[in-house]
Amino acid sequence: MMADQRPHLLVVDDAFDIREPLAKFLDKNGFRVTTAENAAAARARLNGDKIDLVVLDVMMPGEDGLSLCRYLSANTAIPVILLTAMSEETDRVVGLEVGADDYITKPFSQRELLARIKNVLRRVGDMAAAGKPEGMDGTYMFEGWKFRVGERELRNPQGVMVPITTVDFYLLSTFLAHPKAVLDRDKLLGLAHGMQPDIFDRTIDLQVSRLRRKIEPDPKNPAFIKTVRGKGYVWCTDVEHAS
């Protein structure tokens, strides 16, 4: 029997009357769908199969969706769309800060969520297909860290591999290629070949914040990527390059 080659979604929601109808709708619209009723079940599903995108409810008993999203952002490159009943802008920003790629507020249209899923998968696919940024190759080293561009591999000073998303890859590549140069948001978009403006038009600061949490010894007092008030960001530490 031929394996199901459709993009594989994981829908995580404790409400059966939302989770199962949504799974059926997405299955009918071109996706392979696995469901989970809570974060613990979701972690088990994630360990069992390759997942291309997670649709994740925020308000769940036990471990909530924000905690699971934070884990996914730190340990995988799987994109996440949050389902949230919270409509305040600050609450939505929290979701983006912990690693969500998009969010949709309940009650939501299934067709709108379908469009959001396709959009996120397209953006990730477009960036992956773009390959490495122009002029970037070899290994870049800073403060004991090693970043192998061709392999998209980042290792910390202890030699442990740190998972990075496609967005992390392009941002880090751009900073390492332009150390000590102040890069404003537009310049970051232009230099990070493969990025599309709609990915960052409202969230580039959050994306930088996510990258800081992965590489900075103290993300609240960054040593590598510093903010230049009113101008943008600058990579401050020395960078070595080996072909």
N, C-alpha and C positions, 0 to 999 in steps of 0.2 A: 504494500500500500504506500502511495506517495506521501511524503511528509507535507504537512500544512505549511506553505511558504508565506502565508499572509503575515503582516506585522502583528506582533503578539502584545496585547494590552493586558495589564493587570488592573482590575477595578476593585477598589477597596472602600467599602462602605458598610456600616453596621445595619443600615436599614434595608431589609430584604426587598421592600416594595420599590426601592430606588435601584438597588444593585442588580437584581435579576432582569427587570425590563430593560435597563440600560445595556446589560451584557447582550441580550438578544438583539437589540437594535444595532449595536456595533457589529455583531456577528453578521447580520444581514447586509451591512454596509462595508464589508471587505476586510474585517479584522478577525484574527483569532483572539478569543477572550478567555481569561481566567479570572475568577472572582475570589475575594477574601472578605470575611466579615469583620476582621479587626487587624491590628498591626501585627500581632503574633502570627496569625494565619498568613498574612502578607509576607512576612519574613521567610516563612517556610516555603511559600510558592516561589519567592525570589531565589532561594537556594536550589530549587528543583529544575528550573528551566530558564532559557534566555527570554528576558522581557525587554520590549522595545520602548515602552512608555507606561507610566503608572498614572491612573486617574484615582486621586486620593481624597477621601473625605477628611475634613479637619476635625470635626467634633465627633469623637468616638470614645466609648468607655475604655478604661485602661490606658495604654499608650495612645496619645492623640496623633492626628495626622501631621502636625508641625514637627513633632519629635521624630517620626518616621521619615519625613521629608529631609530633615537635617541629617539623619543617618545616611540616606540615599545620596545626598549631595556630597557628603564627606567620603563615602566609600565606593561609589559607583559613578558611572557616566549616564545613568538612565534618566531621561527627562521626566518631569512630574507636572501634572496639571492638578491644582487643588480645587476641590468642591467645598465651598464655604458658605455658611449662612450669615457670616459677618459682612456687613456692608460698609463699615467705616473704613476710610482710606488707610488709616494707621494699621488696622488689622490686616488689610490686604498687603501692605508693605512688609509686615512681619513675615508673611508667607513667602514673598520674594526673597527676603533676606536669608531665610533658612534654606533656600535652594530651589524653590518652585520656578518652573519655566513659564507658567501662566496660571491663571485662576479663573473660575467662573462662579458666580454667586447663585445660591439656591433661592427660590426655585429657578431652574434653568431649562432652556429648550434643548432637547436631545440633538437637534440638527445644529444648533450653535456650538455645542460641545464637540460634535463630529468635525465641524469646521476648524475648531481650535486644535483638535488632535492632529488633523491633517497638516495644519500650518506648522505646528511644532516639529512634527516628523520631517516635513519638507525642509525647514530651516536647518535642522541637525544634519540631514542628508546632504544638503547643498554645501555646508561647510566641510563635511567629511570628504566630499568629492573634490573640493577645491584643493586638497592636498596641503602641503606646507606653505607658509608665507614666502613670498618671493625673496630670494637671497638668503634664506635661512637653511642651514644644514649643519651637520656635525653635532658636537656636544657642547653645551654651555654650562659653566660652573660658577657658583656663587656661594660663599660662606659654607662650603661643604656639600651643597646641593648639586645634583647633576641632572641636566635636562637634555635628553637625546631627542632631537627634533624628528628625525626620520622614523623613529619607533614610537613617537609621542609618549615617551617614558620619562617620568619625573621621580627621582629618588632623593630622600632626605639624607642628612649627614650620617645617619645610622645605616644607610643602604636600603632602607625599606621603601618599596614603591608606593607612591601617593597617587591614588586615582584622580584623574583630571577629566573634566568634560571637554567637549570640542571648543566651547567658549573659553574655558580656562586656557586651553592650548594656544588659541590665537592671541589672547591677551598677554600671556606670559611670553610668547614668542616676540611680540611687538615690543614689550618693555625691555627684554634682554637684547634686542637688536638696536635699541636706542637708549643705552644707559646714560644717565646724567642729563638727559634732554627732557624739558617740560613738554608733555603731550596733552593738548586739550582734547575734549571729547570728540570733536569732529576729526582731529588728526588721528586719534586712536582708531576711529572707524575707517579712515582712509588707508592707514598703514596696515591694519590687520586684514590683509587680503583674504577674501572669502566671507567676511562678516557682512551682514546686511543691516542697513540702518534700522529697520523695524524691530530688530532684536534688542537694540539698545536705546531706542529713542527715549524711554522713560526709566531704564534700569541699569545704565552703564555703571553708575555709582555702586549699585548693589552687586553687580558682577565683580567689580574690583574688590568690594568688601568680602565676597565669597573667596576670591583668590587669596586675599590676605589671610583669611582664616586657615588656609591650607599650608601656607609657607612662612608666615611671620611668627617669630618666637612669641611676640605679644601683639596680637592683631589690633588691640586698642591703642598701642603706641608703636606703629609700624616702623621698621628699620629699612625695609626694602622699597616698598611703594609708598611714598609720602604724598600727601595732598598739598598742592600749591594753591592757596586760597584765591579764588577768582580766576584761576588759569587752567588747572587740570591736575595732572599727576606726573611724578618724576621717579624713575628708578635710581636709587641712591647708592647702592653698594657696587663694588667692582665686579666685573664680569669677565671671566676667562673663556676663550673659545678654542676648541680643538676640532680639527677636520675629521 
